């Protein structure tokens, strides 16, 4: 096999070999101290990390700005990386991206990979940090097998669990692995399982098990609460190989008295971080674990917590003037909430499936988006009735954020369950249930809104840190000419849900950044509002005068330490604004 030339380009490539006019600077450059004390290898690795983190190929100028290296040094390192196939250079548009040689190296590593050896340090670190028993498991036929175990402080003399076989459907580790299998492999596994009922909590219906797998895949981790034994509990995160396939799971398993659901959710970030470290896999990294530090300068306003709940992923707030209430969803619990502004009561209606959005219907009742389609919901009976399903022919996708335009059409985005890149679409759904796909290529489609004059539509892709604008035709329900309006720096959080005020300004929830930001119609930052939680998810105007900004939030994948700092994570907040008003939100026309 010829490896050194894989992905390489011609030595005459101008970007890979600096012009003669620059060679006179090389001797002086070589005499300079290395940037930030980096050696040549560290500089090269730094460049590879920069290119890997960027969503699109980078020009030499892009790299020069990002790496803080002298131009001649950058030329020399790029030449070497291209020659070795670690980077590819496109001579047509003069851009760089990762080279195919990396795939060869990954294949060589994985052909001799020993998961138990690779995981042993992380297992011991987790045991010491958390004081709980940590297990490494792999799928073996229709069971998961404990490959390694590090007993925690709660079980110092316990008999080794290594070799124990666990049921896939009733264990956190089994669900974590099975949920991330490819669709055909998952179906075959479920068909082969003996869905034995171990306790009253055991899931034994295939449809319910698939719904549980959807939740696990979307959350990034699995929880076991008395499903295998009434006194046992566990939380597990999948371990992925370099192609994003689940090859095992790392789990914390202990007595149910030590691991209630709240603590299990709080330990998930530590487990997910460990699973990523074991294989250095990029799978799942679209899902963030770390948060930003709270901002120091924001607009001083009073932020009231009007519903103190620990929702996992509160989303999609919408104000209903008809009901004088705010509706919102917890996608991953899952449930629909109704906040009554007159009484201050928040009523939660649990659902048997994820619901990513809720909108009032003009004919009465609500419309919600579930992985099984967009459905009508009767809150009094909790009955879901199928309405339409634009994504019916695809697997491992779900709907995400959505909103109604001022003619009552529902616009909704879709995404991969685990946020795989570019799998999302944007749909427009009419009152009669007919629909059309209007755009594609989204990864995490989020906040949607319209300008006061109905000539511009806004759609966010959180993964790309970008809010796009379209030309919008209200009468025809069409969009065109998509282009970026606002790009959020990674250090400023991730743009999530949004709303538009009567001046045409956009109010955007910034995930991981503790704030709501206000932008002008031209995309200029105007204000920042600090909220008491790191992960605000969306916002909307409500109240009699539409001068109250309601804000939903998430507690998903926040560690115990982070939750201690922000104990109201997952709650619903209200901010009274003196100089801003919202626009009435339309109910769905159906």
C-alpha positions as CSV (number, residue, x, y, z in Angstrom):
1,X,0.0,0.0,0.0
2,X,1.4,3.4,-0.9
3,X,0.6,5.7,2.0
4,X,2.8,8.8,1.6
5,X,1.0,9.9,-1.5
6,X,-2.6,9.4,-0.4
7,X,-4.5,12.6,-0.7
8,X,-1.4,14.6,-1.7
9,X,-1.2,17.2,-4.4
10,X,1.6,18.2,-6.8
11,X,4.8,19.6,-5.4
12,X,4.3,22.5,-7.8
13,X,1.3,23.5,-5.7
14,X,1.8,27.2,-4.9
15,X,0.1,27.1,-1.5
16,X,2.1,24.1,-0.3
17,X,5.5,25.5,-1.4
18,X,6.2,29.2,-0.7
19,X,7.3,31.5,-3.5
20,X,11.0,32.5,-3.7
21,X,10.3,36.0,-2.4
22,X,9.4,34.5,0.9
23,X,12.4,32.2,1.4
24,X,14.6,35.0,2.5
25,X,12.4,35.4,5.6
26,X,12.7,31.7,6.5
27,X,16.0,31.9,8.3
28,X,14.9,34.8,10.4
29,X,11.6,33.0,11.1
30,X,13.4,29.8,12.2
31,X,15.4,31.8,14.7
32,X,12.2,33.2,16.4
33,X,11.0,31.5,19.5
34,X,8.2,29.0,18.8
35,X,4.6,30.5,19.1
36,X,3.4,29.9,22.7
37,X,6.3,27.5,23.3
38,X,5.0,25.0,20.7
39,X,7.3,22.6,19.0
40,X,7.0,21.8,15.3
41,X,4.9,18.8,15.9
42,X,2.6,20.7,18.3
43,X,2.2,23.4,15.7
44,X,1.3,20.9,13.1
45,X,-1.2,19.2,15.4
46,X,-2.6,22.7,16.2
47,X,-3.2,23.3,12.5
48,X,-4.9,19.9,12.1
49,X,-7.2,20.7,15.0
50,X,-8.1,24.1,13.5
51,X,-9.0,22.5,10.1
52,X,-11.0,19.7,11.8
53,X,-13.0,22.2,13.9
54,X,-14.0,24.3,10.9
55,X,-17.2,23.2,9.1
56,X,-15.9,24.1,5.7
57,X,-12.5,24.1,3.9
58,X,-10.1,26.9,4.9
59,X,-8.0,29.2,2.8
60,X,-4.4,30.1,3.6
61,X,-5.6,33.5,4.9
62,X,-8.2,31.8,7.2
63,X,-5.5,29.6,8.7
64,X,-3.1,32.5,9.1
65,X,-5.6,34.4,11.1
66,X,-6.6,31.3,13.2
67,X,-3.2,29.9,14.1
68,X,-1.1,33.0,15.0
69,X,2.0,31.6,13.2
70,X,4.4,33.5,11.0
71,X,3.5,33.2,7.3
72,X,6.7,31.3,6.3
73,X,6.3,28.8,9.1
74,X,2.7,28.2,8.1
75,X,3.7,27.6,4.5
76,X,6.3,25.0,5.5
77,X,4.0,23.1,7.9
78,X,1.2,23.1,5.3
79,X,3.6,21.8,2.7
80,X,4.6,18.9,4.9
81,X,1.0,18.1,6.0
82,X,-0.1,18.1,2.3
83,X,2.8,15.9,1.2
84,X,2.1,13.4,3.9
85,X,-1.6,13.3,3.0
86,X,-2.8,14.7,6.4
87,X,-4.2,17.7,4.6
88,X,-5.7,18.1,1.1
89,X,-5.2,21.2,-0.9
90,X,-7.8,22.2,-3.6
91,X,-5.8,24.2,-6.2
92,X,-9.1,25.4,-7.8
93,X,-10.4,27.4,-4.8
94,X,-7.1,27.4,-2.8
95,X,-8.5,25.8,0.3
96,X,-7.3,23.1,2.7
97,X,-9.2,20.3,4.4
98,X,-8.4,17.1,6.2
99,X,-6.5,14.5,4.1
100,X,-7.5,10.9,3.4
101,X,-4.3,9.7,5.0
102,X,-6.1,10.2,8.3
103,X,-8.6,7.5,7.4
104,X,-5.7,5.1,6.7
105,X,-4.2,5.9,10.1
106,X,-7.5,5.5,11.8
107,X,-8.0,2.1,10.2
108,X,-4.6,0.9,11.3
109,X,-5.3,2.0,14.9
110,X,-8.7,0.4,15.0
111,X,-7.5,-2.9,13.5
112,X,-5.4,-3.5,16.7
113,X,-7.7,-1.5,19.1
114,X,-8.2,-3.0,22.6
115,X,-11.2,-1.2,24.2
116,X,-10.5,-2.6,27.6
117,X,-6.9,-1.3,27.6
118,X,-8.0,2.1,26.1
119,X,-10.7,2.6,28.8
120,X,-8.9,1.5,31.9
121,X,-7.5,4.9,32.9
122,X,-10.8,6.7,32.3
123,X,-12.7,4.1,34.3
124,X,-10.3,4.6,37.3
125,X,-10.5,8.3,36.9
126,X,-14.3,8.3,37.0
127,X,-14.4,5.9,39.9
128,X,-12.1,8.2,41.9
129,X,-14.0,11.4,40.9
130,X,-17.5,10.1,41.5
131,X,-17.0,7.4,44.2
132,X,-19.3,5.1,42.3
133,X,-18.8,1.8,40.5
134,X,-17.9,2.3,36.8
135,X,-18.3,-0.4,34.2
136,X,-17.2,-1.0,30.6
137,X,-19.6,-3.0,28.6
138,X,-19.9,-4.3,25.0
139,X,-22.7,-5.8,23.0
140,X,-22.5,-9.6,22.6
141,X,-25.4,-11.0,20.6
142,X,-28.6,-10.1,22.4
143,X,-26.9,-9.2,25.7
144,X,-24.3,-6.7,26.9
145,X,-21.3,-8.1,28.8
146,X,-19.4,-6.3,31.4
147,X,-15.8,-6.2,30.1
148,X,-14.2,-4.3,33.0
149,X,-15.3,-2.9,36.3
150,X,-13.9,-0.5,38.8
151,X,-15.8,-0.9,42.2
152,X,-16.6,2.4,43.9
153,X,-16.6,3.4,47.5
154,X,-20.1,2.1,47.9
155,X,-19.0,-1.5,47.1
156,X,-15.4,-1.9,48.4
157,X,-15.6,-5.7,48.8
158,X,-18.1,-6.5,46.1
159,X,-17.5,-9.5,43.9
160,X,-16.2,-8.6,40.5
161,X,-19.0,-8.0,37.9
162,X,-16.7,-8.7,35.0
163,X,-18.3,-11.3,32.6
164,X,-21.8,-10.6,33.9
165,X,-24.4,-10.5,31.1
166,X,-27.1,-7.8,31.1
167,X,-30.3,-7.5,29.2
168,X,-30.3,-4.9,26.4
169,X,-33.8,-3.7,27.0
170,X,-33.5,-3.4,30.8
171,X,-30.0,-2.0,31.3
172,X,-28.6,1.5,30.8
173,X,-25.6,0.1,29.0
174,X,-27.7,-2.0,26.6
175,X,-30.0,0.9,25.8
176,X,-27.0,3.3,25.2
177,X,-25.5,0.9,22.7
178,X,-28.7,-0.2,21.0
179,X,-30.1,3.3,20.6
180,X,-27.1,4.2,18.4
181,X,-27.0,1.2,16.1
182,X,-27.9,1.8,12.5
183,X,-31.7,1.5,11.9
184,X,-31.6,-2.0,10.3
185,X,-29.3,-3.3,13.0
186,X,-31.5,-1.9,15.7
187,X,-34.6,-3.5,14.2
188,X,-32.9,-6.9,13.9
189,X,-31.7,-6.7,17.5
190,X,-35.1,-5.8,18.9
191,X,-36.7,-8.6,16.9
192,X,-34.2,-11.1,18.4
193,X,-34.6,-9.9,22.0
194,X,-36.4,-11.8,24.7
195,X,-38.3,-8.9,26.2
196,X,-38.5,-10.4,29.6
197,X,-40.3,-8.4,32.3
198,X,-37.9,-8.2,35.3
199,X,-39.8,-5.6,37.3
200,X,-43.0,-3.5,36.7
201,X,-40.7,-0.8,35.2
202,X,-39.2,-3.1,32.5
203,X,-40.1,-2.0,28.9
204,X,-41.4,-5.1,27.1
205,X,-43.3,-3.6,24.2
206,X,-41.2,-3.1,21.0
207,X,-42.9,0.2,20.1
208,X,-42.1,1.6,23.6
209,X,-38.6,0.3,23.4
210,X,-38.0,2.1,20.1
211,X,-39.5,5.3,21.6
212,X,-37.0,4.9,24.5
213,X,-34.1,4.5,22.0
214,X,-35.2,7.7,20.4
215,X,-34.9,9.5,23.7
216,X,-31.6,7.9,24.5
217,X,-30.1,8.9,21.1
218,X,-31.3,12.4,21.4
219,X,-30.1,12.8,25.0
220,X,-26.8,11.2,24.3
221,X,-27.1,8.8,27.3
222,X,-29.3,6.2,28.8
223,X,-30.8,5.8,32.3
224,X,-31.9,2.6,34.1
225,X,-34.3,3.1,37.1
226,X,-35.4,-0.2,38.6
227,X,-35.9,-1.9,35.2
228,X,-33.6,-4.9,35.7
229,X,-33.8,-5.1,39.5
230,X,-36.0,-2.8,41.7
231,X,-33.0,-1.8,43.9
232,X,-30.6,-1.1,41.0
233,X,-30.0,2.0,39.0
234,X,-27.5,3.0,36.3
235,X,-26.6,5.7,33.7
236,X,-24.5,5.0,30.6
237,X,-23.0,6.7,27.6
238,X,-22.1,5.0,24.3
239,X,-18.5,4.7,23.1
240,X,-18.1,5.3,19.4
241,X,-15.4,4.2,16.9
242,X,-13.9,6.6,14.4
243,X,-16.8,6.0,12.0
244,X,-19.4,6.8,14.6
245,X,-20.5,3.2,15.3
246,X,-21.3,2.2,18.9
247,X,-18.7,-0.3,20.2
248,X,-19.5,-0.3,23.9
249,X,-20.7,1.8,26.7
250,X,-19.3,3.2,30.0
251,X,-21.8,3.1,32.9
252,X,-22.2,4.0,36.5
253,X,-24.2,1.3,38.3
254,X,-25.2,1.4,41.9
255,X,-28.0,1.1,44.4
256,X,-31.2,3.0,43.5
257,X,-31.0,4.8,46.8
258,X,-27.7,6.4,45.6
259,X,-28.8,7.2,42.0
260,X,-32.1,8.8,41.6
261,X,-33.1,10.2,38.2
262,X,-31.9,13.8,38.9
263,X,-28.4,12.6,39.9
264,X,-28.3,10.2,36.9
265,X,-28.9,13.1,34.5
266,X,-26.3,15.2,36.4
267,X,-23.7,12.5,36.0
268,X,-24.3,12.1,32.2
269,X,-21.8,14.8,31.2
270,X,-19.0,13.1,33.1
271,X,-19.8,9.8,31.4
272,X,-20.1,11.4,27.9
273,X,-16.7,13.2,28.4
274,X,-15.1,9.9,29.4
275,X,-16.5,8.0,26.5
276,X,-15.2,10.6,24.1
277,X,-11.8,10.5,25.7
278,X,-11.5,6.7,25.4
279,X,-11.6,6.7,21.6
280,X,-11.1,10.4,20.8
281,X,-14.1,9.9,18.5
282,X,-15.8,13.0,17.0
283,X,-19.2,11.2,17.1
284,X,-21.7,13.1,19.2
285,X,-19.5,16.2,19.6
286,X,-22.1,18.4,18.0
287,X,-23.7,18.1,21.5
288,X,-21.9,20.4,23.9
289,X,-20.9,19.5,27.4
290,X,-19.0,22.6,28.6
291,X,-20.6,26.0,29.2
292,X,-19.2,29.5,29.0
293,X,-18.4,31.6,32.1
294,X,-21.3,34.0,33.0
295,X,-21.0,37.3,31.1
296,X,-19.8,40.3,33.0
297,X,-21.6,43.0,31.2
298,X,-25.3,42.6,30.3
299,X,-28.4,44.8,30.5
300,X,-29.5,44.9,34.2
301,X,-33.1,43.6,34.2
302,X,-35.2,41.6,36.7
303,X,-35.4,38.0,35.7
304,X,-38.3,36.1,37.5
305,X,-38.5,32.4,37.7
306,X,-42.2,31.8,37.1
307,X,-42.1,28.0,37.0
308,X,-39.3,26.3,38.9
309,X,-39.0,22.8,37.3
310,X,-36.0,20.8,36.3
311,X,-36.9,20.2,32.7
312,X,-34.2,18.4,30.7
313,X,-34.8,20.4,27.5
314,X,-37.4,23.1,27.8
315,X,-38.2,24.5,24.4
316,X,-40.7,26.2,22.0
317,X,-42.5,28.8,24.2
318,X,-45.6,30.2,22.5
319,X,-48.1,32.7,23.9
320,X,-51.8,32.0,23.4
321,X,-54.0,35.2,23.8
322,X,-57.1,33.0,23.5
323,X,-56.0,30.9,26.5
324,X,-54.1,33.7,28.3
325,X,-51.4,31.0,28.7
326,X,-47.9,30.1,27.6
327,X,-47.3,26.7,26.2
328,X,-43.9,25.1,26.0
329,X,-42.4,21.6,25.8
330,X,-39.8,19.5,27.6
331,X,-38.5,17.6,24.6
332,X,-36.6,14.9,26.5
333,X,-38.8,14.2,29.5
334,X,-41.1,14.4,27.4
335,X,-44.1,16.6,28.2
336,X,-46.2,19.7,27.3
337,X,-46.4,22.5,29.8
338,X,-49.1,25.1,30.2
339,X,-48.3,28.2,32.2
340,X,-51.4,30.1,33.3
341,X,-50.4,33.8,33.5
342,X,-53.4,34.6,35.8
343,X,-52.7,32.0,38.5
344,X,-49.0,31.4,38.0
345,X,-49.7,27.6,37.8
346,X,-47.6,25.5,35.4
347,X,-49.4,22.3,34.4
348,X,-47.3,19.4,33.0
349,X,-48.9,16.8,30.7
350,X,-46.5,13.8,30.2
351,X,-46.4,12.3,26.7
352,X,-45.3,8.9,25.6
353,X,-43.0,10.3,22.9
354,X,-40.8,13.3,22.3
355,X,-42.5,16.5,21.5
356,X,-40.3,19.2,20.1
357,X,-42.9,22.0,19.6
358,X,-46.4,22.9,20.5
359,X,-48.7,25.5,18.9
360,X,-52.4,26.3,19.6
361,X,-54.8,25.3,16.8
362,X,-57.4,27.8,15.6
363,X,-60.0,25.1,15.8
364,X,-59.1,24.2,19.4
365,X,-56.5,22.0,21.0
366,X,-52.8,21.9,20.2
367,X,-50.5,20.7,17.5
368,X,-47.3,19.0,18.6
369,X,-44.3,17.5,16.6
370,X,-43.2,14.0,17.6
371,X,-40.7,11.6,15.9
372,X,-43.8,9.8,14.6
373,X,-45.2,12.9,12.9
374,X,-47.0,16.1,13.6
375,X,-50.0,15.3,15.7
376,X,-53.1,17.0,17.3
377,X,-53.1,16.9,21.1
378,X,-56.1,17.0,23.3
379,X,-54.7,18.0,26.7
380,X,-57.8,16.9,28.6
381,X,-57.5,13.3,27.4
382,X,-53.8,13.3,26.4
383,X,-54.9,11.8,23.1
384,X,-52.6,12.2,20.1
385,X,-54.1,12.1,16.7
386,X,-52.0,11.8,13.5
387,X,-52.1,15.0,11.4
388,X,-49.2,14.7,8.9
389,X,-45.7,13.3,8.7
390,X,-43.3,14.9,6.2
391,X,-40.4,12.8,7.4
392,X,-42.3,9.5,7.3
393,X,-39.8,7.8,4.9
394,X,-36.6,8.5,6.9
395,X,-35.1,6.9,9.9
396,X,-33.3,8.3,13.0
397,X,-34.7,11.8,12.4
398,X,-37.0,14.0,14.5
399,X,-38.6,17.4,14.2
400,X,-37.1,20.3,16.1
401,X,-38.2,23.9,16.4
402,X,-41.2,25.3,14.5
403,X,-43.5,28.3,14.4
404,X,-46.6,29.5,12.6
405,X,-46.5,32.4,10.1
406,X,-49.2,35.1,10.1
407,X,-51.4,33.0,7.7
408,X,-51.3,30.1,10.2
409,X,-49.0,27.8,8.3
410,X,-46.6,25.8,10.4
411,X,-42.9,26.0,9.5
412,X,-40.8,23.2,11.1
413,X,-37.3,21.9,10.8
414,X,-36.0,18.3,11.2
415,X,-32.7,16.9,12.3
416,X,-30.8,13.7,13.0
417,X,-31.5,12.2,16.4
418,X,-27.8,12.5,17.3
419,X,-27.3,15.8,15.4
420,X,-25.4,14.2,12.5
421,X,-24.5,16.9,10.0
422,X,-26.7,18.1,7.1
423,X,-29.6,15.6,7.6
424,X,-32.2,18.3,8.4
425,X,-34.9,19.7,6.2
426,X,-37.3,22.7,6.5
427,X,-41.0,22.1,5.9
428,X,-44.1,24.2,5.5
429,X,-47.3,22.6,6.6
430,X,-50.7,23.9,5.5
431,X,-54.0,23.9,7.5
432,X,-55.3,20.9,5.5
433,X,-52.2,18.8,6.4
434,X,-50.5,19.1,3.0
435,X,-46.9,20.0,3.2
436,X,-43.8,20.9,1.1
437,X,-40.1,20.7,1.7
438,X,-38.7,24.2,1.2
439,X,-35.0,23.8,2.0
440,X,-32.5,21.2,3.2
441,X,-28.9,20.7,4.5
442,X,-29.6,21.8,8.1
443,X,-27.9,20.1,11.1
444,X,-29.7,21.6,14.1
445,X,-32.5,23.8,12.7
446,X,-33.8,26.1,15.5
447,X,-35.3,29.5,16.0
448,X,-37.8,30.7,13.4
449,X,-39.3,34.1,13.0
450,X,-40.6,36.8,10.6
451,X,-40.1,40.5,10.2
452,X,-43.0,42.8,11.0
453,X,-43.6,43.5,7.3
454,X,-43.6,39.7,6.5
455,X,-40.9,40.2,3.9
456,X,-38.2,38.4,5.7
457,X,-38.1,35.0,7.4
458,X,-35.3,33.9,9.9
459,X,-34.1,30.4,10.5
460,X,-31.2,29.3,12.8
461,X,-28.8,26.5,12.4
462,X,-27.3,26.1,15.8
463,X,-24.6,23.7,14.5
464,X,-23.3,26.4,12.1
465,X,-23.6,29.2,14.7
466,X,-25.6,31.1,12.1
467,X,-29.0,32.8,11.8
468,X,-30.1,32.9,8.1
469,X,-32.6,35.2,6.5
470,X,-34.8,34.4,3.5
471,X,-36.9,36.6,1.2
472,X,-40.4,35.6,2.3
473,X,-43.8,35.8,0.4
474,X,-46.6,35.6,2.9
475,X,-49.3,35.2,0.3
476,X,-47.7,32.3,-1.4
477,X,-45.9,30.8,1.6
478,X,-42.6,30.6,-0.2
479,X,-39.0,31.5,0.7
480,X,-35.9,32.2,-1.4
481,X,-32.4,33.7,-1.4
482,X,-31.1,32.3,1.9
483,X,-28.0,34.1,3.2
484,X,-26.4,34.5,6.6
485,X,-27.6,37.4,8.8
486,X,-25.8,36.8,12.1
487,X,-22.9,34.5,12.9
488,X,-22.2,33.9,16.6
489,X,-18.7,33.3,17.7
490,X,-18.2,30.0,19.5
491,X,-17.0,31.9,22.6
492,X,-20.4,33.7,22.8
493,X,-22.5,30.5,23.0
494,X,-24.7,28.8,20.4
495,X,-27.8,30.5,18.9
496,X,-31.0,28.6,19.8
497,X,-34.6,29.8,19.7
498,X,-35.5,33.3,18.8
499,X,-38.4,35.8,18.5
500,X,-38.9,39.1,16.7
501,X,-40.2,42.3,18.3
502,X,-42.4,45.0,16.8
503,X,-39.3,47.0,15.8
504,X,-38.0,44.0,13.8
505,X,-35.2,43.2,16.2
506,X,-34.3,39.6,16.9
507,X,-34.1,38.2,20.5
508,X,-31.9,35.1,20.5
509,X,-31.3,32.6,23.3
510,X,-27.6,31.8,23.5
511,X,-27.1,28.2,24.7
512,X,-24.1,27.8,27.1
513,X,-23.7,31.6,27.4
514,X,-26.2,32.6,30.2
515,X,-27.9,35.2,28.1
516,X,-30.5,36.5,25.6
517,X,-29.1,38.8,22.9
518,X,-31.0,41.4,21.0
519,X,-29.9,42.1,17.4
520,X,-31.0,44.8,15.0
521,X,-32.8,43.8,11.7
522,X,-29.4,44.3,10.1
523,X,-27.8,41.8,12.4
524,X,-26.0,44.2,14.7
525,X,-25.7,43.3,18.4
526,X,-27.8,45.8,20.5
527,X,-28.2,44.4,24.0
528,X,-27.4,41.4,26.2
529,X,-29.7,40.1,28.9
530,X,-28.2,37.9,31.5
531,X,-30.3,35.0,32.8
532,X,-29.5,32.8,35.9
533,X,-28.9,29.6,33.9
534,X,-26.2,28.7,31.3
535,X,-28.5,27.1,28.8
536,X,-31.5,29.3,27.8
537,X,-33.1,27.6,24.9
538,X,-35.8,29.9,23.4
539,X,-37.9,33.0,24.1
540,X,-41.2,34.6,23.1
541,X,-43.2,37.7,24.0
542,X,-46.4,37.3,26.0
543,X,-48.7,38.8,28.5
544,X,-51.6,41.3,27.9
545,X,-49.3,43.9,26.3
546,X,-46.8,41.5,24.8
547,X,-44.1,43.2,26.9
548,X,-43.0,40.1,28.9
549,X,-40.2,38.0,27.5
550,X,-40.6,34.4,28.5
551,X,-37.5,32.3,28.4
552,X,-37.2,28.5,28.5
553,X,-34.1,26.6,29.6
554,X,-32.4,23.3,29.9
555,X,-30.6,21.2,32.5
556,X,-29.5,18.6,30.0
557,X,-25.9,17.4,30.4
558,X,-25.1,19.8,33.2
559,X,-22.8,18.3,35.8
560,X,-23.5,18.3,39.5
561,X,-21.2,21.2,40.0
562,X,-22.8,23.2,37.2
563,X,-26.3,22.5,38.6
564,X,-25.1,23.7,42.0
565,X,-24.1,27.0,40.5
566,X,-27.3,27.3,38.5
567,X,-30.0,25.3,40.4
568,X,-32.9,26.8,38.4
569,X,-31.6,25.2,35.1
570,X,-34.6,23.8,33.2
571,X,-37.1,26.4,34.6
572,X,-39.3,29.0,32.9
573,X,-38.4,32.7,33.3
574,X,-40.1,36.0,32.7
575,X,-38.4,39.3,32.0
576,X,-40.4,42.6,32.0
577,X,-39.1,44.8,29.2
578,X,-39.6,48.6,29.4
579,X,-38.8,49.4,25.7
580,X,-39.7,46.4,23.7
581,X,-43.0,44.7,22.6
582,X,-43.6,41.5,20.8
583,X,-45.8,40.7,17.8
584,X,-48.9,38.5,18.1
585,X,-48.1,34.9,17.3
586,X,-50.6,33.2,15.0
587,X,-52.4,30.0,15.9
588,X,-52.2,27.1,13.4
589,X,-54.9,27.6,10.9
590,X,-56.2,24.0,11.0
